Amino acid sequence: MRSVFNFNPGPAILPEPVLESTSKAVLNFANTGMSIMEVSHRSKEFDALLVETESLLTEIMGIPENYKVLFLQGGASQQFAMIPINLLADGKTADYIDTGNFSKNAIKEAVKIGKVNIAASTKDDAYTRVPEQSELKLTPDAAYLHITSNNTIEGSQWKTFPVAGNVPLVADMSSDILSKPIDVSKFGIIYAGAQKNMGPAGVTIVIIRKDLADLCPDSVSNILQYTTHIKNNSCFNTCPVTAIFVVHEVMRWLKDMGGLKEIEKINEKKAAIVYDALDNSGGFYKGTVQKAYRSLMNVTFRLPSEELESEFVSQAGKKNLKGLKGHRSVGGIRASIYNAFPIEGVQALVDFMAEFRKSHS
């Protein structure tokens, strides 16, 4: 066990077995005598790893055959642009649901490419929830409907995904992918930066229904076309080899843990411990999200004053509870408890919360 509990929102904690296997591969990958950081992305050893990584992810998530898994670069931020570049044809409208910072960033990119309809926004509620289906004002023949499944900064999460009929549902799942089972067939595209639940920063996973890739105009630069990366199996250019290796190891760990149904149970248990501590603090700690929409991945809350929040973060750090400061745009406290975060760390946090409240009430 490490001495520090890492609550950082991303890059985030990785499983201990993954760190151990990666440390070995840094010295000698697949008996090549070369580090995983040195091996060619064209080598047969890495090609085998790439194929197995996609196979494991497909098995764990239940990805249908008419989808392709891509391992790209540029983070979710590049996907904010690639999605409308590939899918938003002239004369079409893309629907976006605004639930926080990252959905706003996605919208900013999309409006540079084509017409965007804000189908719903919870800005007036300070992003303390996500919209209900009845609130959505959808475009009947939209190019796609875009959502952010979990709002890392604000701490809200979709519990039931919106229904868009025949319109492809596109989801940024950067901070809750692999945290629970989902029906991939309900989505046209799922994308996620790996640095929260899947691996280190540097690789972005895109799960795309293959027919959608064919919508991209030929005039688009090759490297920005999904078809380019599909035809080249994510190796059109030098792919992020080391990051993909770590994703492979995380997939093995998840499978050993019992898959997504089991990890969901663990995540629910961890989140319940922290939220119970909030709700039973007599108002000293106040969650920032309406209860029905609380994230299982990012628990956000406030204290009676910003001064107390600063002291809370400082004292927590001295007890090796790291990364609890809320995002600079919203302040407060944020505990990110992704798949790899141990339940012992959650208990250490709530014990500290009780101690801090007692000494400052």
N, C-alpha and C positions, 0 to 999 in steps of 0.2 A: 504494500500500500504506500502511495506517495504521501508526503507530509502536508501537502497543500491541496485544498479543495478548490477547483477551478470553476468559477461561475461565469466565466467570460462568454459573451454571446457569439463569438466567432472571430478568429479561429478559436475553437472550443476544445473541450476535453475529448481525448481519444481513449479507447479501452486499453487497459494494461497489456493484454496479450498482443494487441496490435502494435504497441510501442516496442515490445520485445522482439516480435518477428521482423518488424521494420529495421530495428537496429542491426539485426543479423544480415538483412539484405543490403544494408548500406555498406557492409564489408564484402559480402559475397552473395550475389543474386543467382539463384538457380544453378549453383555450382559452375558458374561461368568464370569465376576468378575475378569478376568485375563487380563494382558497386552498382546497385540499382540506379544510382545517379549518373553512371557512366555508360550503361548498356544501350545499344542502339534500339530505337523504336521500330526498326526493320528486322531485328533479330528474331529467330524462330522462338527463342525463350520468351521474349516479351510478347510476341504474337500469341503464344499459347496462354500467357497470363491475361491478355486483353480479351481473348475469346472466353476464358473461364470467368472473368469478372462480369462480362455481359450475361453469361449463362446463370451465374449465381444471382445477380440482380433480377433477372427475368423470373427465376424460380421463386425468389423471396417475395417479389411484388405481384406475381401472377400476371406478367405482361403478355398480352396476346401476340400471336404471330404476325399480325399486320402492323406491328410497331417496330421501331428501331431505336436502340439505345446508342447515344452518342456521348463521347467524352471530349468536351471542347474546352476552350480557354476564354478568358475575358469576364468570368463571373456572371452572376445573374444580370448585372448591369449591361453587359453586351447583349444578352437575350432581350432586354427591354427594346433594343433596336432591331435585332435580327427577326423577331417575331413579326412586327408590322412590315418590315422590308420584304419578308417572304410571303406573308399571308394577306396583307392589306392592299388589294388591287385598286386601281383607279375606279372611282364611282362607288366603292363599297365603304361601309362604316364599321368600325370596330367598337364594341361595347367594353367599357372598363368600369369596375367597381372600386371606388376609392375608400380604403379602410385604414390608411396610414401612410407613413413616410415612403415605404418602398413601392406601394401602389401609385403614389403621386409621381415618383421617379419614372415608373413605367409609362405613365400617361404623358409625361413631359417628352419622352422619346417618341411615342406614337404620334403625337400631334405634328411632329416634324415630317412624318411620312405620309399621313393621310387623315381622313375624317374620323373623329373620335366622338362617341357619345358616352357621357358619364351616366351610366345606368342607375347608379345609386351612390350615395356618399354618406358617411357617418361623421363628417367633419363637424357638423353642428352639435354633435354629442361628444365632441372632444375625442373621437375615435375610441370610445369606451365600449363599443360593440361592433358587430358586423350586421349588415342589413338582413331582413327577412325576405323571403321570396316575394311576398305581396308588395314589397316596396320597389322592386326592380322595374325600371322602365326600359325594356329591351327593344332593340331593333330587330324586326322579324327576320330579315335576311342578312344579319350582320356577318362580317367576315369571321369573327370569333368573339367570345366573351372572356375577358381576362379578370382573374382574381389573384389575390395574395392569400394563400391558405392560412398562414400564421403570421401575425404582425409582430416581428421580433422586438421592435422598439416599444410599441404600445401595449403588448401583452394580450392581444385578443386572437381568437382562432375560430375558423369556420368549423362548426360541429356537423352541419349538414350542408353539402355543397349545393349551389344554386342549379336549377334546371333551366337549360337554354334550348330545349327541343333539338332541332337538327343543326343548330349553330355549335361549332366546336368550342368546348370549354378549355381554356388555357390557364394553367395555374403555376405561379411562382411558389414552389414548395421548399424554398431554401432552408427554412428553419423547422419544418416538421415532417419532411419526407422520411419514410421508414420508421416513424414513431408509432404507427398503427396500420392495420390493413385498410386499403382503399381499392375501389373498383377502377382499375386503370382504363377500362373500356369506356368509361364515362367522359374521358378527357381526349382532346385532340393533341395537346402538348402538355407535358409536365417538365418543368426545369428546376434545377436547384444547384446553387453553389455548394460544394461539398463540405465547406469548412465548419459546419454546425453538427450534422448527424452522420456524415458519410466519410470524412477524411480531412485532409489539410486543404488550405487555400491553394488554388492553382488549377483545379479541374472543375468543370461545370457539367453536370449530367443533364442531358436532354432526352426525354422519352417522347418520340414523335410518331403519330400515325402516318404511315408512309405516303398515303395519297395527298396529304397536306403539303408535303415537301415539293410536290409537282406543281404547286400553284405559283412558285416564284418566277418572276420575269427573267428571261435570259440576259437582260441588260445588267442585272445585278452582278457585282464582283463575285468571282468564284468562291472566295473564302467566306463570303457572307451567305452563301446558298446552302441550305440543309442538304440538298441533293449531292453536293460536292462531298460532304463529310460522310454521307451514307455510302456513296460509291467507293470511297477510300477507307471505309471502316475506321473513321476517326483519325486516320493517319495521313491526311492530305498534306499537312505540315508536321513538324516535330511535335508530337503530343506531349502532355505533361506526364512523363513516364513514372517518376517517383510518386506523384500524387495518385495516379491510377493504381499503382501497387498498393498503396495504403487503403484505397477504396476496396480493393480485392480482399485485403485482410479484414476490413470491417465487415464485409459480406460474410466471410467465413465465421467471424465472431457472432454475428447476428443469427446465422443458421445454427450455430452451437447453442445459442441462448434459447432456441425453440421457435424462432421466427417472429413475425410481426404480432401475432396474437399474444404471445408471451411478453414481448417487450411493451406492448400497450398496457398490460396489467401492471407491469412494473412502473411505467410512466404515470399511470393514474394514481398508484399508491404514493409515489414520491410527491406529486403535485398536491394530493389531498393533505399530506402532512404539513406542507407549507401554508396552504390556504386555510387550514384549520387554525394554525397559529395566528394568522392574520385576523380571522373572524372572531377568535376568542381572546383578543388582546384588549378588549374594552375600548376600542377606538384608537388606541395608541398607534397601531399599524392599520393603514387603510388601503385596501386594494384599489387599483385605478381602473379596473375593468368590471363591467356588470357581470354578475356571477354566471349567467348562462353562456357567456362568451369567453370565459377565462382560458388562457392558453395552458396546455400541459408542459410546454417547453420553456416559456419565459414568464416568470412570475414577477409582476410589477406592483410596487406599493410605495406609499409615502409615510413619513413620520410627521409629528406635529409642526416641525420647522425645518428649514433648509440647514440650519446650524446643527440640529440633531442628526440630520441625514449625513452630513459631512463627518460628524463624530462617529456615527454608526459604521460608516465605511472604513474609517481609520482604525477603529478598535477591532472590527472584524478582520482586517488585514493582519493585525498583530496576532490574531488567533489562527492565521493561515486560511482564512476564508476570503479568497481573492476574486476580484472582478465583479463586485456587487454594485458599483456605481451605475445609476441609470444613464441612458443615452443623453448626451449634452442638449438635445433638442427638447427633452421633456423633464429631465431631472429625476429626482427620487431614487429608488432602489430597484434593481432588477437582478433576479436570481435565475440564470439560465441553467436548466436541469435536463439537458439532452439525454439521449439514450445511454451514453457511456457514464453519465454522472452517477456515482454510487449513492445508495440510500443512506450510508453512514454519513455522507457529506450533508445530506438533507437534514438528518437528525442533529448534526453539529450546528447547522444554521439555526434551527428552531430553538435549540438549547441556548445559543447565544442571544437570540431575539428575546427570549424570556428573561435572561440575565440583564440585558441592556434595558429592557422596559422596567424591570424592578428597580434598577439604580437611577432611572431618569423620570420616574412618575411622581 
